[in-house]
Amino acid sequence: MGKPKAWLPFGGETMLARVCRILREVVDPIVVVAAPEQEVPPLPSEIAIVRDDAQAQGPLNGLVGGLTALEGRAEAAYLSSCDVPFLRPEFVRAVIAFLDGYDIAVPEVDGYQHPLAAAYRLGVRPIADALLAARQRRPVLLFDQAKTRRITAEELRFADPEFASLRNLNTPEEYEAALRTPI
């Protein structure tokens, strides 16, 4: 993208503030995991900001940081990136509902699993810790080691018919196109 996605303006707020605001409609508490030296846009005081214990370790390390921060405060977490401005509360609720009886609930749409739009029980942390110790940093590696519910597109379509909640922005062109999309 060429600049920090969290700070990109979208709909009168930063991208990170927008995603947090949408998530607050569904989950509490909210924990933002940031890199050790990363500047974070202003957020409401009730949103916790925790720091990765190491630089550039990827989303699995971030998940561990978030799960650790939620210990004793929640049973599960919905993991989201900060670059999904079209995230819908109904989508988050649906994904979380599929956790019933599972350790992880992950959307699988168009043959792709979406670990950054999934729900994780705090109990998966030891598995994630072991993967990190083995220098395995991809969240999808958790799916074969924990009881995982892969949610099909058909099962999620009611909550987000066009799967806008999965639309992340990785290039300036995608960001510009998103700005032109009605909210």
C-alpha atoms as one frame of an Amber mdcrd trajectory, in Angstrom:
protein
   0.000   0.000   0.000   2.937   2.318   0.588   1.577   3.697   3.878   0.100
   2.271   7.090  -3.385   0.922   6.339  -4.609   1.625   9.873  -4.244   5.381
   9.255  -5.960   5.513   5.854  -9.064   7.731   5.949 -12.343   6.038   5.114
 -15.808   7.450   5.641 -14.687  10.206   8.008 -12.532   8.002  10.243  -9.334
   6.009  10.014  -9.559   2.481   8.664  -8.634   1.020  12.064 -11.181   3.152
  13.929 -13.851   2.085  11.430 -13.155  -1.634  11.852 -13.089  -1.258  15.651
 -16.381   0.659  15.612 -18.051  -2.056  13.526 -16.660  -4.824  15.724 -17.877
  -3.034  18.871 -21.428  -3.633  17.634 -20.824  -7.357  18.095 -17.943  -8.098
  20.470 -16.527  -6.797  23.709 -13.764  -6.320  24.638 -11.781  -5.177  21.610
  -8.026  -5.702  21.528  -5.804  -4.164  18.853  -2.467  -5.875  18.352   0.251
  -3.631  16.939   3.908  -4.079  16.085   6.376  -3.045  18.817   7.027   0.469
  17.440   3.877   0.915  15.332   1.952   4.140  15.783  -1.762   3.494  16.225
  -4.480   5.988  15.309  -6.526   7.399  18.187  -9.119   4.918  19.447 -11.707
   4.980  22.243 -10.097   4.419  25.645 -11.923   1.131  26.214 -10.063  -0.484
  23.296  -6.918  -2.191  24.543  -3.741  -1.885  22.506  -1.175  -4.623  22.995
   2.182  -4.973  21.304   3.550  -7.971  19.453   6.445  -9.455  21.351   8.539
  -9.425  18.172   8.695  -7.405  14.961   7.448  -8.875  11.641   6.265 -12.222
  12.992   2.975 -12.170  11.113  -0.665 -12.644  11.973  -0.242 -15.841  14.004
   1.969 -13.988  16.468  -0.614 -11.196  16.534  -3.346 -13.747  17.246  -1.334
 -15.092  20.190  -0.917 -11.555  21.530  -4.634 -10.890  21.246  -5.636 -14.213
  22.824  -3.210 -13.594  25.682  -4.683 -10.133  26.292  -8.187 -11.613  26.379
  -7.333 -14.282  28.954  -9.961 -14.154  31.702 -12.009 -11.593  29.761 -13.461
 -13.689  26.928 -13.771 -17.261  25.706 -13.084 -16.537  22.057 -11.924 -13.828
  19.695 -12.925 -12.708  16.244  -9.724 -11.928  14.348  -9.847  -9.132  11.801
  -7.352  -7.172   9.820  -7.648  -3.384   9.842  -8.179  -3.066   6.081 -11.743
  -4.365   5.726 -13.858  -1.200   5.533 -16.952  -3.078   4.357 -17.022  -5.441
   7.354 -20.605  -6.159   8.431 -21.681  -6.894  11.993 -24.015  -9.631  10.705
 -21.044 -11.396   9.142 -19.062 -11.290  12.390 -22.070 -12.611  14.334 -22.518
 -15.457  11.848 -18.871 -16.519  12.002 -18.915 -16.480  15.798 -22.122 -18.550
  15.865 -20.345 -21.311  13.941 -17.874 -21.686  16.831 -20.457 -23.779  18.689
 -18.663 -27.053  19.401 -15.434 -25.985  17.681 -12.132 -24.305  18.522 -12.005
 -22.291  15.298 -14.646 -21.125  12.816 -13.191 -19.959   9.505 -14.949 -18.839
   6.325 -13.976 -20.734   3.186 -15.105 -18.771   0.145 -14.052 -19.386  -3.456
 -11.652 -22.101  -2.324  -9.801 -19.763   0.030  -9.777 -19.948   3.824  -9.932
 -16.562   5.559  -7.950 -16.795   8.820  -8.150 -13.006   9.271 -11.949 -13.172
   9.314 -12.307 -16.091  11.695 -13.233 -16.826  15.297 -10.781 -18.553  17.649
 -11.295 -19.946  21.134  -8.625 -18.896  23.604  -7.735 -22.579  24.039  -5.941
 -22.634  20.668  -3.135 -20.503  22.060  -0.880 -23.442  23.071  -1.137 -24.819
  19.531  -0.294 -21.409  18.104   2.625 -21.067  20.536   3.997 -24.446  19.380
   3.689 -23.426  15.731   5.538 -20.177  16.407   8.269 -22.044  18.298   8.683
 -24.194  15.167   8.915 -21.001  13.065   5.552 -21.708  11.455   3.755 -18.354
  11.282   0.674 -18.944   9.142  -2.691 -19.045  10.970  -4.041 -21.643   8.502
  -1.672 -24.174  10.064  -3.886 -24.094  13.166  -6.831 -25.455  11.211  -5.499
 -29.007  10.958  -4.408 -29.091  14.585  -7.538 -27.708  16.264 -11.176 -28.648
  15.892 -12.024 -26.328  13.007 -15.361 -25.535  11.413 -14.862 -24.457   7.819
 -17.868 -22.305   6.946 -19.014 -22.465   3.337 -20.044 -19.488   1.250 -23.603
 -20.817   1.141 -23.739 -20.893   4.937 -22.566 -17.271   5.207 -24.379 -15.721
   2.259 -27.357 -14.665   4.428 -25.066 -12.459   6.539 -23.160 -10.829   3.684
 -24.464 -11.817   0.225 -21.537 -10.285  -1.661 -18.899 -11.124   0.983 -17.910
  -7.481   1.295 -16.663  -8.311   4.797 -13.819 -10.255   3.189 -12.787  -7.429
   0.870  -9.433  -6.232   2.137  -7.403  -3.472   0.536  -3.831  -4.246  -0.472
  -3.009  -1.724  -3.182  -3.575   1.989  -3.727  -5.869   1.053  -6.621  -8.029
  -1.156  -4.387  -8.179   1.629  -1.803  -9.214   4.222  -4.401 -11.897   1.859
  -5.747 -13.179   1.275  -2.206 -13.437   5.022  -1.622 -15.738   5.217  -4.647
 -17.951   2.381  -3.370 -21.108   3.494  -1.565 -21.018   2.592   2.124
